Amino acid sequence: MFVRTYAGAISGIDAVAVSVEVDITGGGLGMYLVGLPDNAVKESEQRIRAAFGNSGERMSGRKVVVNLAPADLRKEGSGFDLPIAVGILAAMERVAAGAVADTMFVGELSLDGSLKPVRGVLPLAIRARDAGLRRIVLPADNAAEAAVVEGVEVLGAESLREVIDCLNGVTEIAPARPAAGEDAAFPGTCYGEDFADVKGQGHAKRALEIAAAGGHNVILVGSPGSGKTMLTRRLPTILPPLTPEEALETTKIHSVAGKIAAAGGLMTRRPFRAPHHLTSQVALIGGGQSPSPGEVSLAHNGVLFLDELPEFGRSVLEVLRQPLEERRVVVSRARYSVEYPANFILVAAMNPCPCGYYNHPARECVCSPGTVHRYMGRISGPLMDRIDLHVEVTPVAPAELAAAAPGEPSAAIRERVVRARGMQAERFRNLPGVHTNAMMNSAMLAEYCRLDTASAALLERAMERLALSARAYDRIRRVARTIADLAGRGRIGASDVAEAINYRSLDRGGWGQ
């Protein structure tokens, strides 16, 4: 008997519908899997046989052929166990074939017949809905994650036995409901950290406000203990809340990576990723034998923090060029090619020199000028050009720390950032895929970042004096546009350009002199 059930395969952060075709014939014995399955899928036969035996079922004594279509798409992971098992049961007439006709099945079978969670169920649920299927049956541990998708019924089962009884009408499985967000009234705005805790550092806080408003990349240079990490960890507290579209896309990425919390539901906070400096290229950019999103994609719509930037491998840092420029990652290997979104704010932190005390107001640097240049030279010019704001973080004196009043709270800063983002949303409303000033291309710069005579002359003099590149010229204009947005001005003024130029003053050519 021939039966067709439905499953899904992950490609990038999206899912592709897969037809699981099962045919039981009279000749031969055993189960034959075709349709480009990987080793994990091929091993499903042994798991299915054991699960059948421990669920009160028996494998067919005839030849079972299972085809996973389309045959040219590589099938990976253990999530095909359940659809294959249900297809075999339907072909054996142990389950009504009509009961599986409009259902997608996802799940890994344990040897005792229980269902184990798998990654990527959110894009699979979206695919099931878009394919016109009525429901999706998956492990109970994945149900809350998939339930955020509207338009498809999500059934979470504990075991194969429970799935069989549900399909045969013996029992019912209550549809899953999406988990309530932790801060449903004000999603993504409640944090344990606040900019009010930061005393002094007005210049650095202003730079981070500009970065949050326009989506600009930042590098913080300062001696140990100056507050670089403390400032960066508070950046998410001033970012606008995730929009529903951003929340869904961000959650999809984390779902594919298998990093969704057990409670499930949409992510309410912008991601903050801080990989160690020993992180490999694959871990940072994504890919691997079984492709998975890297840190740059896990930071999508959020912040990627690279502390001790010069300690990262040169080759690791250079792979950041494409995502910083194109805001996506394309990973191509011999067997696959996937694309992951990577629209994040890069915040890098580093010491000014090997000893850490170059330009320190109280401690003497023991590094020679050549040593300082070599240390800064670990970061290539093309990578530095892609960082909009260069900020020197100076340690706050103990007397100032004791006397300083609490700083401005994150909520007040976030209000200004949200207003500036609102101006950008209106500006780019007819430009799909463009949300912030940092995403403007050359044509948009010419239209939205026009400079008057005084501003243009000021920028030209700065370009000559600092020997900046053409890319830096464009980035100064983008930053100036954001500064004007924060002030609520429609036109860029000379003061906006001057402040933007000030954030290029840490160009590495001036260090050590």
C-alpha positions as CSV (number, residue, x, y, z in Angstrom):
1,M,0.0,0.0,0.0
2,F,1.2,3.5,-0.8
3,V,0.8,6.4,1.7
4,R,2.1,10.0,1.7
5,T,2.8,12.0,4.8
6,Y,4.4,15.4,5.2
7,A,7.6,16.6,6.9
8,G,10.0,19.5,6.5
9,A,13.7,20.2,6.0
10,I,15.6,23.3,7.1
11,S,17.3,25.4,4.5
12,G,18.9,28.5,6.0
13,I,16.4,29.9,8.4
14,D,13.4,28.7,6.4
15,A,11.8,25.3,5.9
16,V,11.1,23.3,2.7
17,A,8.1,21.0,2.6
18,V,9.1,17.3,2.2
19,S,6.8,14.5,1.1
20,V,7.4,11.2,2.9
21,E,6.2,8.6,0.5
22,V,5.9,5.1,1.9
23,D,5.2,2.0,-0.2
24,I,5.0,-1.5,1.2
25,T,5.3,-4.3,-1.3
26,G,5.3,-8.0,-1.2
27,G,8.8,-8.8,-2.4
28,G,11.9,-8.6,-0.1
29,L,12.5,-7.6,3.5
30,G,13.7,-4.6,5.4
31,M,13.3,-0.8,5.0
32,Y,15.0,1.2,2.3
33,L,15.4,5.0,2.6
34,V,15.9,7.0,-0.6
35,G,15.8,10.7,-1.3
36,L,19.3,11.9,-0.2
37,P,19.1,11.2,3.5
38,D,22.1,11.9,5.8
39,N,23.4,9.4,8.4
40,A,21.0,10.6,11.1
41,V,18.0,10.0,8.8
42,K,19.4,6.6,7.7
43,E,19.7,5.6,11.4
44,S,16.0,6.2,11.9
45,E,15.2,2.6,10.9
46,Q,16.6,1.2,14.1
47,R,14.9,3.9,16.3
48,I,11.6,3.2,14.6
49,R,11.8,-0.5,15.0
50,A,12.6,-0.2,18.7
51,A,9.9,2.5,19.2
52,F,7.3,0.2,17.5
53,G,8.2,-2.7,19.7
54,N,7.9,-0.5,22.9
55,S,4.6,1.1,21.7
56,G,2.8,-2.2,21.1
57,E,3.2,-2.2,17.3
58,R,5.1,-4.4,14.9
59,M,7.2,-3.5,11.9
60,S,5.9,-4.9,8.6
61,G,7.4,-8.2,7.5
62,R,7.4,-7.0,3.9
63,K,9.7,-4.6,2.0
64,V,9.2,-1.0,3.0
65,V,10.4,1.7,0.6
66,V,10.5,5.3,2.0
67,N,11.1,8.2,-0.4
68,L,11.8,11.7,0.9
69,A,10.9,14.1,-1.9
70,P,12.2,16.3,-3.4
71,A,15.1,13.8,-3.9
72,D,17.7,16.5,-4.7
73,L,17.3,18.2,-1.3
74,R,19.6,16.8,1.4
75,K,17.6,15.7,4.4
76,E,19.4,16.1,7.7
77,G,18.6,15.5,11.4
78,S,16.4,13.2,13.4
79,G,13.2,15.1,12.9
80,F,12.1,12.7,10.2
81,D,11.6,9.8,12.6
82,L,8.0,10.6,13.4
83,P,6.7,11.2,9.8
84,I,8.4,8.1,8.6
85,A,7.0,6.0,11.4
86,V,3.5,7.4,10.9
87,G,3.8,6.8,7.1
88,I,4.7,3.2,7.8
89,L,1.8,2.7,10.2
90,A,-0.6,4.3,7.7
91,A,0.7,2.0,4.9
92,M,0.2,-1.0,7.3
93,E,-3.4,0.3,7.9
94,R,-2.7,0.7,11.6
95,V,-3.6,4.4,11.1
96,A,-6.2,5.8,8.8
97,A,-4.6,7.2,5.7
98,G,-7.1,10.1,5.7
99,A,-6.0,11.2,9.2
100,V,-2.5,12.0,7.9
101,A,-3.4,13.7,4.7
102,D,-3.4,17.3,6.0
103,T,-0.8,17.0,8.7
104,M,2.9,17.7,9.0
105,F,4.8,15.5,11.5
106,V,8.1,16.4,13.2
107,G,10.0,14.7,15.9
108,E,12.8,12.3,17.0
109,L,11.8,8.9,18.4
110,S,13.5,7.5,21.5
111,L,13.9,3.7,21.7
112,D,11.0,3.6,24.2
113,G,8.6,5.4,21.8
114,S,8.7,8.8,23.5
115,L,9.2,11.9,21.4
116,K,12.3,14.0,21.8
117,P,12.5,17.7,20.8
118,V,14.2,18.9,17.6
119,R,15.5,22.2,16.4
120,G,13.9,24.4,13.8
121,V,10.2,23.7,14.6
122,L,9.2,27.4,14.2
123,P,10.1,27.7,10.5
124,L,8.6,24.2,10.0
125,A,5.3,25.4,11.5
126,I,5.3,28.4,9.2
127,R,5.9,26.1,6.2
128,A,3.1,23.9,7.3
129,R,0.7,26.9,7.4
130,D,2.0,28.2,4.0
131,A,1.6,24.8,2.4
132,G,-2.1,24.8,3.4
133,L,-1.8,22.0,6.0
134,R,-4.3,22.0,8.8
135,R,-2.1,20.9,11.7
136,I,1.4,20.0,12.8
137,V,2.2,17.2,15.2
138,L,5.5,17.4,17.1
139,P,7.1,16.7,20.5
140,A,5.4,18.3,23.5
141,D,8.6,20.1,24.4
142,N,8.5,22.0,21.1
143,A,4.8,22.8,21.2
144,A,5.0,26.3,22.8
145,E,7.6,27.3,20.3
146,A,5.5,26.4,17.3
147,A,2.3,27.7,18.7
148,V,3.3,31.3,18.0
149,V,2.4,30.6,14.4
150,E,-1.2,31.5,13.6
151,G,-3.3,29.6,11.1
152,V,-2.1,26.1,11.8
153,E,-3.1,23.8,14.7
154,V,-0.2,22.7,16.8
155,L,-0.5,19.3,18.6
156,G,2.3,18.4,21.1
157,A,2.6,14.7,21.8
158,E,4.7,12.9,24.4
159,S,5.0,9.5,22.6
160,L,4.4,7.6,19.4
161,R,1.6,5.8,21.2
162,E,-0.2,9.1,21.9
163,V,0.2,10.1,18.2
164,I,-1.3,6.8,17.0
165,D,-4.3,7.1,19.4
166,C,-4.9,10.7,18.4
167,L,-4.9,9.8,14.7
168,N,-7.3,6.9,15.3
169,G,-9.6,9.1,17.3
170,V,-9.1,7.1,20.5
171,T,-7.8,10.2,22.4
172,E,-7.5,13.9,21.7
173,I,-4.5,16.2,22.1
174,A,-5.3,19.7,23.1
175,P,-3.9,22.3,20.7
176,A,-0.9,24.1,22.1
177,R,-1.1,27.8,23.1
178,P,1.7,30.3,22.7
179,A,3.6,31.1,25.8
180,A,3.0,34.6,27.2
181,G,6.0,36.9,27.0
182,E,7.8,37.7,30.2
183,D,7.0,41.4,29.7
184,A,3.8,41.3,27.7
185,A,2.9,44.9,28.4
186,F,6.3,46.3,27.6
187,P,8.2,43.7,25.6
188,G,11.9,43.9,25.7
189,T,12.2,47.0,27.9
190,C,12.8,45.5,31.4
191,Y,16.5,44.8,32.1
192,G,18.5,44.3,35.2
193,E,21.1,46.8,34.0
194,D,20.5,50.5,33.4
195,F,22.6,53.5,32.1
196,A,21.7,55.3,35.3
197,D,24.3,53.1,37.0
198,V,27.0,54.6,34.8
199,K,28.7,57.7,36.3
200,G,30.6,60.0,34.0
201,Q,31.5,58.7,30.5
202,G,29.2,61.2,28.8
203,H,31.1,61.0,25.5
204,A,30.9,57.2,25.3
205,K,27.2,57.2,26.3
206,R,26.4,59.7,23.6
207,A,28.2,57.5,21.1
208,L,26.2,54.5,22.1
209,E,23.0,56.5,21.8
210,I,23.9,57.5,18.3
211,A,24.7,53.9,17.5
212,A,21.4,52.7,18.9
213,A,19.5,55.3,17.0
214,G,21.1,54.7,13.6
215,G,22.3,51.1,13.8
216,H,25.9,52.1,13.6
217,N,29.0,50.0,14.5
218,V,31.2,51.2,17.4
219,I,34.7,50.5,18.7
220,L,35.5,51.5,22.3
221,V,39.2,52.0,23.0
222,G,40.3,52.4,26.6
223,S,42.5,51.1,29.4
224,P,41.4,48.1,31.6
225,G,38.7,49.1,34.0
226,S,37.6,52.2,32.1
227,G,34.0,50.8,31.7
228,K,34.0,49.5,28.1
229,T,32.2,46.2,29.0
230,M,29.8,47.9,31.4
231,L,28.8,50.4,28.8
232,T,28.3,47.8,26.1
233,R,26.2,45.5,28.2
234,R,23.7,48.4,28.7
235,L,23.3,49.1,25.0
236,P,20.4,46.7,24.6
237,T,18.5,48.7,27.2
238,I,18.2,51.7,24.9
239,L,17.4,49.9,21.7
240,P,13.8,50.0,20.5
241,P,11.6,47.0,21.2
242,L,11.5,44.3,18.6
243,T,8.7,44.7,16.1
244,P,6.5,41.6,15.5
245,E,8.3,41.0,12.2
246,E,11.7,41.3,13.8
247,A,10.7,39.1,16.7
248,L,9.5,36.3,14.4
249,E,12.6,36.5,12.3
250,T,14.9,36.5,15.3
251,T,13.1,33.6,16.9
252,K,13.4,31.6,13.7
253,I,17.2,32.0,13.7
254,H,17.4,30.8,17.3
255,S,15.0,28.0,16.6
256,V,17.1,26.7,13.8
257,A,20.2,26.9,16.0
258,G,18.4,25.0,18.8
259,K,18.7,27.9,21.3
260,I,15.1,28.5,22.1
261,A,14.2,28.4,25.8
262,A,12.0,25.6,27.1
263,A,9.2,28.0,27.6
264,G,9.1,28.8,23.9
265,G,7.3,31.8,22.5
266,L,8.6,34.7,20.6
267,M,11.7,36.5,21.8
268,T,10.9,39.8,23.4
269,R,14.4,41.1,23.9
270,R,17.0,42.0,21.3
271,P,19.8,39.5,21.2
272,F,23.2,40.2,22.8
273,R,26.0,37.9,21.8
274,A,29.5,38.1,23.2
275,P,31.6,35.3,21.8
276,H,35.1,34.6,23.3
277,H,38.1,35.7,21.4
278,L,39.1,32.0,20.7
279,T,35.9,31.6,18.6
280,S,36.5,29.9,15.3
281,Q,35.5,31.2,11.9
282,V,32.6,28.7,11.6
283,A,31.3,29.5,15.0
284,L,31.3,33.2,14.2
285,I,30.0,33.2,10.7
286,G,28.0,29.9,10.6
287,G,28.0,26.7,8.5
288,G,29.6,23.5,9.6
289,Q,29.0,19.9,8.5
290,S,25.3,20.3,9.5
291,P,24.8,24.0,8.7
292,S,23.8,26.2,11.6
293,P,23.7,30.0,12.1
294,G,26.8,31.5,13.6
295,E,27.2,34.3,16.2
296,V,26.7,37.1,13.6
297,S,23.3,35.6,12.7
298,L,22.3,34.9,16.3
299,A,23.0,38.6,16.9
300,H,20.5,39.6,14.1
301,N,18.4,42.5,15.1
302,G,20.6,42.9,18.2
303,V,24.2,43.5,19.3
304,L,27.4,41.5,18.6
305,F,30.0,42.4,21.2
306,L,33.6,41.5,20.5
307,D,35.7,42.2,23.6
308,E,39.5,42.3,23.3
309,L,39.2,42.7,19.5
310,P,43.0,42.4,18.7
311,E,43.0,39.0,20.4
312,F,40.7,37.5,17.8
313,G,42.4,35.7,15.0
314,R,43.1,37.9,11.9
315,S,41.2,35.4,9.7
316,V,38.3,35.4,12.1
317,L,38.0,39.1,12.0
318,E,38.2,39.3,8.2
319,V,35.2,37.1,7.7
320,L,33.1,40.0,9.3
321,R,33.6,42.1,6.2
322,Q,30.6,40.6,4.2
323,P,28.0,40.7,7.0
324,L,29.0,44.2,8.0
325,E,28.6,45.4,4.5
326,E,25.7,43.3,3.2
327,R,24.0,42.4,6.5
328,R,23.7,38.8,5.5
329,V,26.0,35.7,5.4
330,V,26.2,33.3,2.5
331,V,27.9,30.1,3.4
332,S,28.8,27.9,0.4
333,R,30.2,24.4,0.7
334,A,30.5,21.5,-1.6
335,R,27.2,20.0,-0.5
336,Y,25.2,23.0,0.3
337,S,24.8,26.8,0.1
338,V,22.8,28.6,2.7
339,E,22.0,32.3,3.5
340,Y,21.6,33.7,7.0
341,P,20.5,37.2,7.9
342,A,23.1,39.2,9.9
343,N,21.8,42.7,10.5
344,F,23.4,43.6,13.9
345,I,25.2,46.4,15.7
346,L,28.8,45.6,16.1
347,V,30.4,46.8,19.3
348,A,34.1,46.1,19.6
349,A,36.3,46.9,22.7
350,M,40.0,46.9,23.0
351,N,42.9,48.2,25.0
352,P,44.9,51.0,23.3
353,C,48.2,49.1,23.5
354,P,49.6,45.8,24.9
355,C,50.1,47.1,28.4
356,G,46.7,48.8,28.3
357,Y,47.7,52.3,29.5
358,Y,48.5,54.4,26.4
359,N,46.8,57.8,26.8
360,H,46.0,57.0,30.4
361,P,45.6,60.1,32.5
362,A,47.4,58.7,35.6
363,R,49.4,55.7,34.6
364,E,52.4,55.6,32.3
365,C,52.5,53.4,29.2
366,V,55.6,51.2,28.8
367,C,55.0,50.4,25.2
368,S,57.1,51.9,22.4
369,P,55.4,53.7,19.5
370,G,56.2,50.8,17.2
371,T,54.6,48.4,19.6
372,V,51.4,50.5,19.8
373,H,51.3,50.6,15.9
374,R,51.8,46.9,15.6
375,Y,49.0,46.3,18.2
376,M,46.6,48.5,16.4
377,G,47.7,46.9,13.1
378,R,46.1,43.6,14.2
379,I,42.9,45.2,13.0
380,S,42.9,45.7,9.3
381,G,42.1,49.0,7.7
382,P,39.1,47.6,5.7
383,L,37.5,46.3,8.9
384,M,38.2,49.6,10.8
385,D,36.6,51.5,7.9
386,R,33.4,49.5,8.4
387,I,33.1,50.8,12.0
388,D,31.3,54.1,12.1
389,L,32.1,55.4,15.6
390,H,35.6,55.3,17.2
391,V,35.4,56.2,20.9
392,E,38.1,56.6,23.4
393,V,36.9,55.7,26.9
394,T,38.9,57.5,29.6
395,P,38.8,56.1,33.2
396,V,36.7,58.1,35.6
397,A,38.6,59.4,38.6
398,P,37.7,58.0,42.0
399,A,36.7,61.4,43.4
400,E,34.4,61.9,40.4
401,L,32.8,58.5,40.9
402,A,32.1,59.3,44.5
403,A,30.6,62.8,43.8
404,A,28.8,62.1,40.6
405,A,25.0,61.9,40.6
406,P,23.2,59.0,39.0
407,G,23.3,59.1,35.2
408,E,20.4,59.5,32.8
409,P,18.2,56.3,32.9
410,S,18.0,54.0,29.9
411,A,14.2,54.7,29.6
412,A,14.9,58.4,28.8
413,I,17.6,57.6,26.3
414,R,15.4,54.9,24.7
415,E,12.6,57.5,24.1
416,R,15.0,59.6,22.0
417,V,16.2,56.6,20.2
418,V,12.7,55.5,19.4
419,R,11.8,59.0,18.1
420,A,14.9,58.9,15.8
421,R,14.0,55.4,14.6
422,G,10.5,56.7,13.8
423,M,11.9,59.4,11.6
424,Q,14.0,56.8,9.8
425,A,10.9,54.5,9.4
426,E,9.1,57.4,7.7
427,R,12.1,58.2,5.5
428,F,12.5,54.7,4.3
429,R,8.9,53.6,4.2
430,N,9.0,53.0,0.4
431,L,12.4,51.2,0.6
432,P,11.9,47.5,1.6
433,G,14.8,46.1,3.6
434,V,16.1,49.5,4.8
435,H,15.3,50.4,8.4
436,T,18.1,52.5,9.7
437,N,20.5,55.2,8.5
438,A,23.4,52.7,8.7
439,M,21.8,50.7,5.9
440,M,21.7,53.5,3.3
441,N,23.5,52.9,0.0
442,S,25.2,55.6,-2.1
443,A,22.0,56.6,-3.9
444,M,20.1,57.1,-0.6
445,L,23.1,59.1,0.8
446,A,22.8,61.5,-2.1
447,E,19.1,61.9,-1.5
448,Y,18.9,62.0,2.3
449,C,22.3,63.2,3.4
450,R,22.8,66.4,1.5
451,L,25.3,68.8,3.0
452,D,25.3,72.6,2.8
453,T,28.4,74.5,1.7
454,A,29.8,74.9,5.2
455,S,29.2,71.2,6.1
456,A,30.8,70.0,2.9
457,A,33.8,72.2,3.3
458,L,34.3,71.0,6.9
459,L,34.1,67.3,5.8
460,E,36.5,67.9,3.0
461,R,39.1,69.4,5.3
462,A,38.7,66.4,7.7
463,M,39.1,63.9,4.9
464,E,42.4,65.5,4.0
465,R,43.8,65.9,7.5
466,L,42.8,62.4,8.7
467,A,43.5,60.7,5.4
468,L,40.2,58.9,5.5
469,S,38.9,56.6,2.9
470,A,35.8,57.0,0.7
471,R,34.0,54.5,2.8
472,A,34.7,56.6,5.9
473,Y,33.4,59.7,4.0
474,D,30.1,57.9,3.5
475,R,29.9,56.7,7.1
476,I,30.5,60.2,8.5
477,R,27.5,61.3,6.5
478,R,25.4,58.5,7.8
479,V,26.4,59.3,11.4
480,A,25.6,63.0,10.8
481,R,22.2,62.1,9.5
482,T,21.5,60.1,12.8
483,I,22.8,63.0,14.9
484,A,20.3,65.3,13.1
485,D,17.5,62.8,13.6
486,L,18.2,62.6,17.4
487,A,17.9,66.4,17.5
488,G,14.7,66.3,15.4
489,R,16.2,68.2,12.5
490,G,15.3,67.5,8.9
491,R,18.5,68.9,7.5
492,I,22.1,68.1,8.4
493,G,24.0,71.0,9.9
494,A,27.7,71.8,10.3
495,S,27.5,70.8,14.0
496,D,26.2,67.4,13.1
497,V,29.1,66.8,10.7
498,A,31.6,68.1,13.2
499,E,30.4,65.7,15.9
500,A,30.4,62.8,13.4
501,I,34.0,63.6,12.4
502,N,34.9,63.6,16.0
503,Y,34.0,59.9,16.2
504,R,36.7,59.2,13.5
505,S,39.5,60.7,15.6
506,L,40.7,57.4,16.8
507,D,41.9,56.4,13.4
508,R,44.8,54.1,14.0
509,G,47.2,56.4,12.1
510,G,47.3,58.8,15.0
511,W,48.2,56.2,17.7
512,G,51.6,56.0,19.1
513,Q,52.7,59.5,18.0
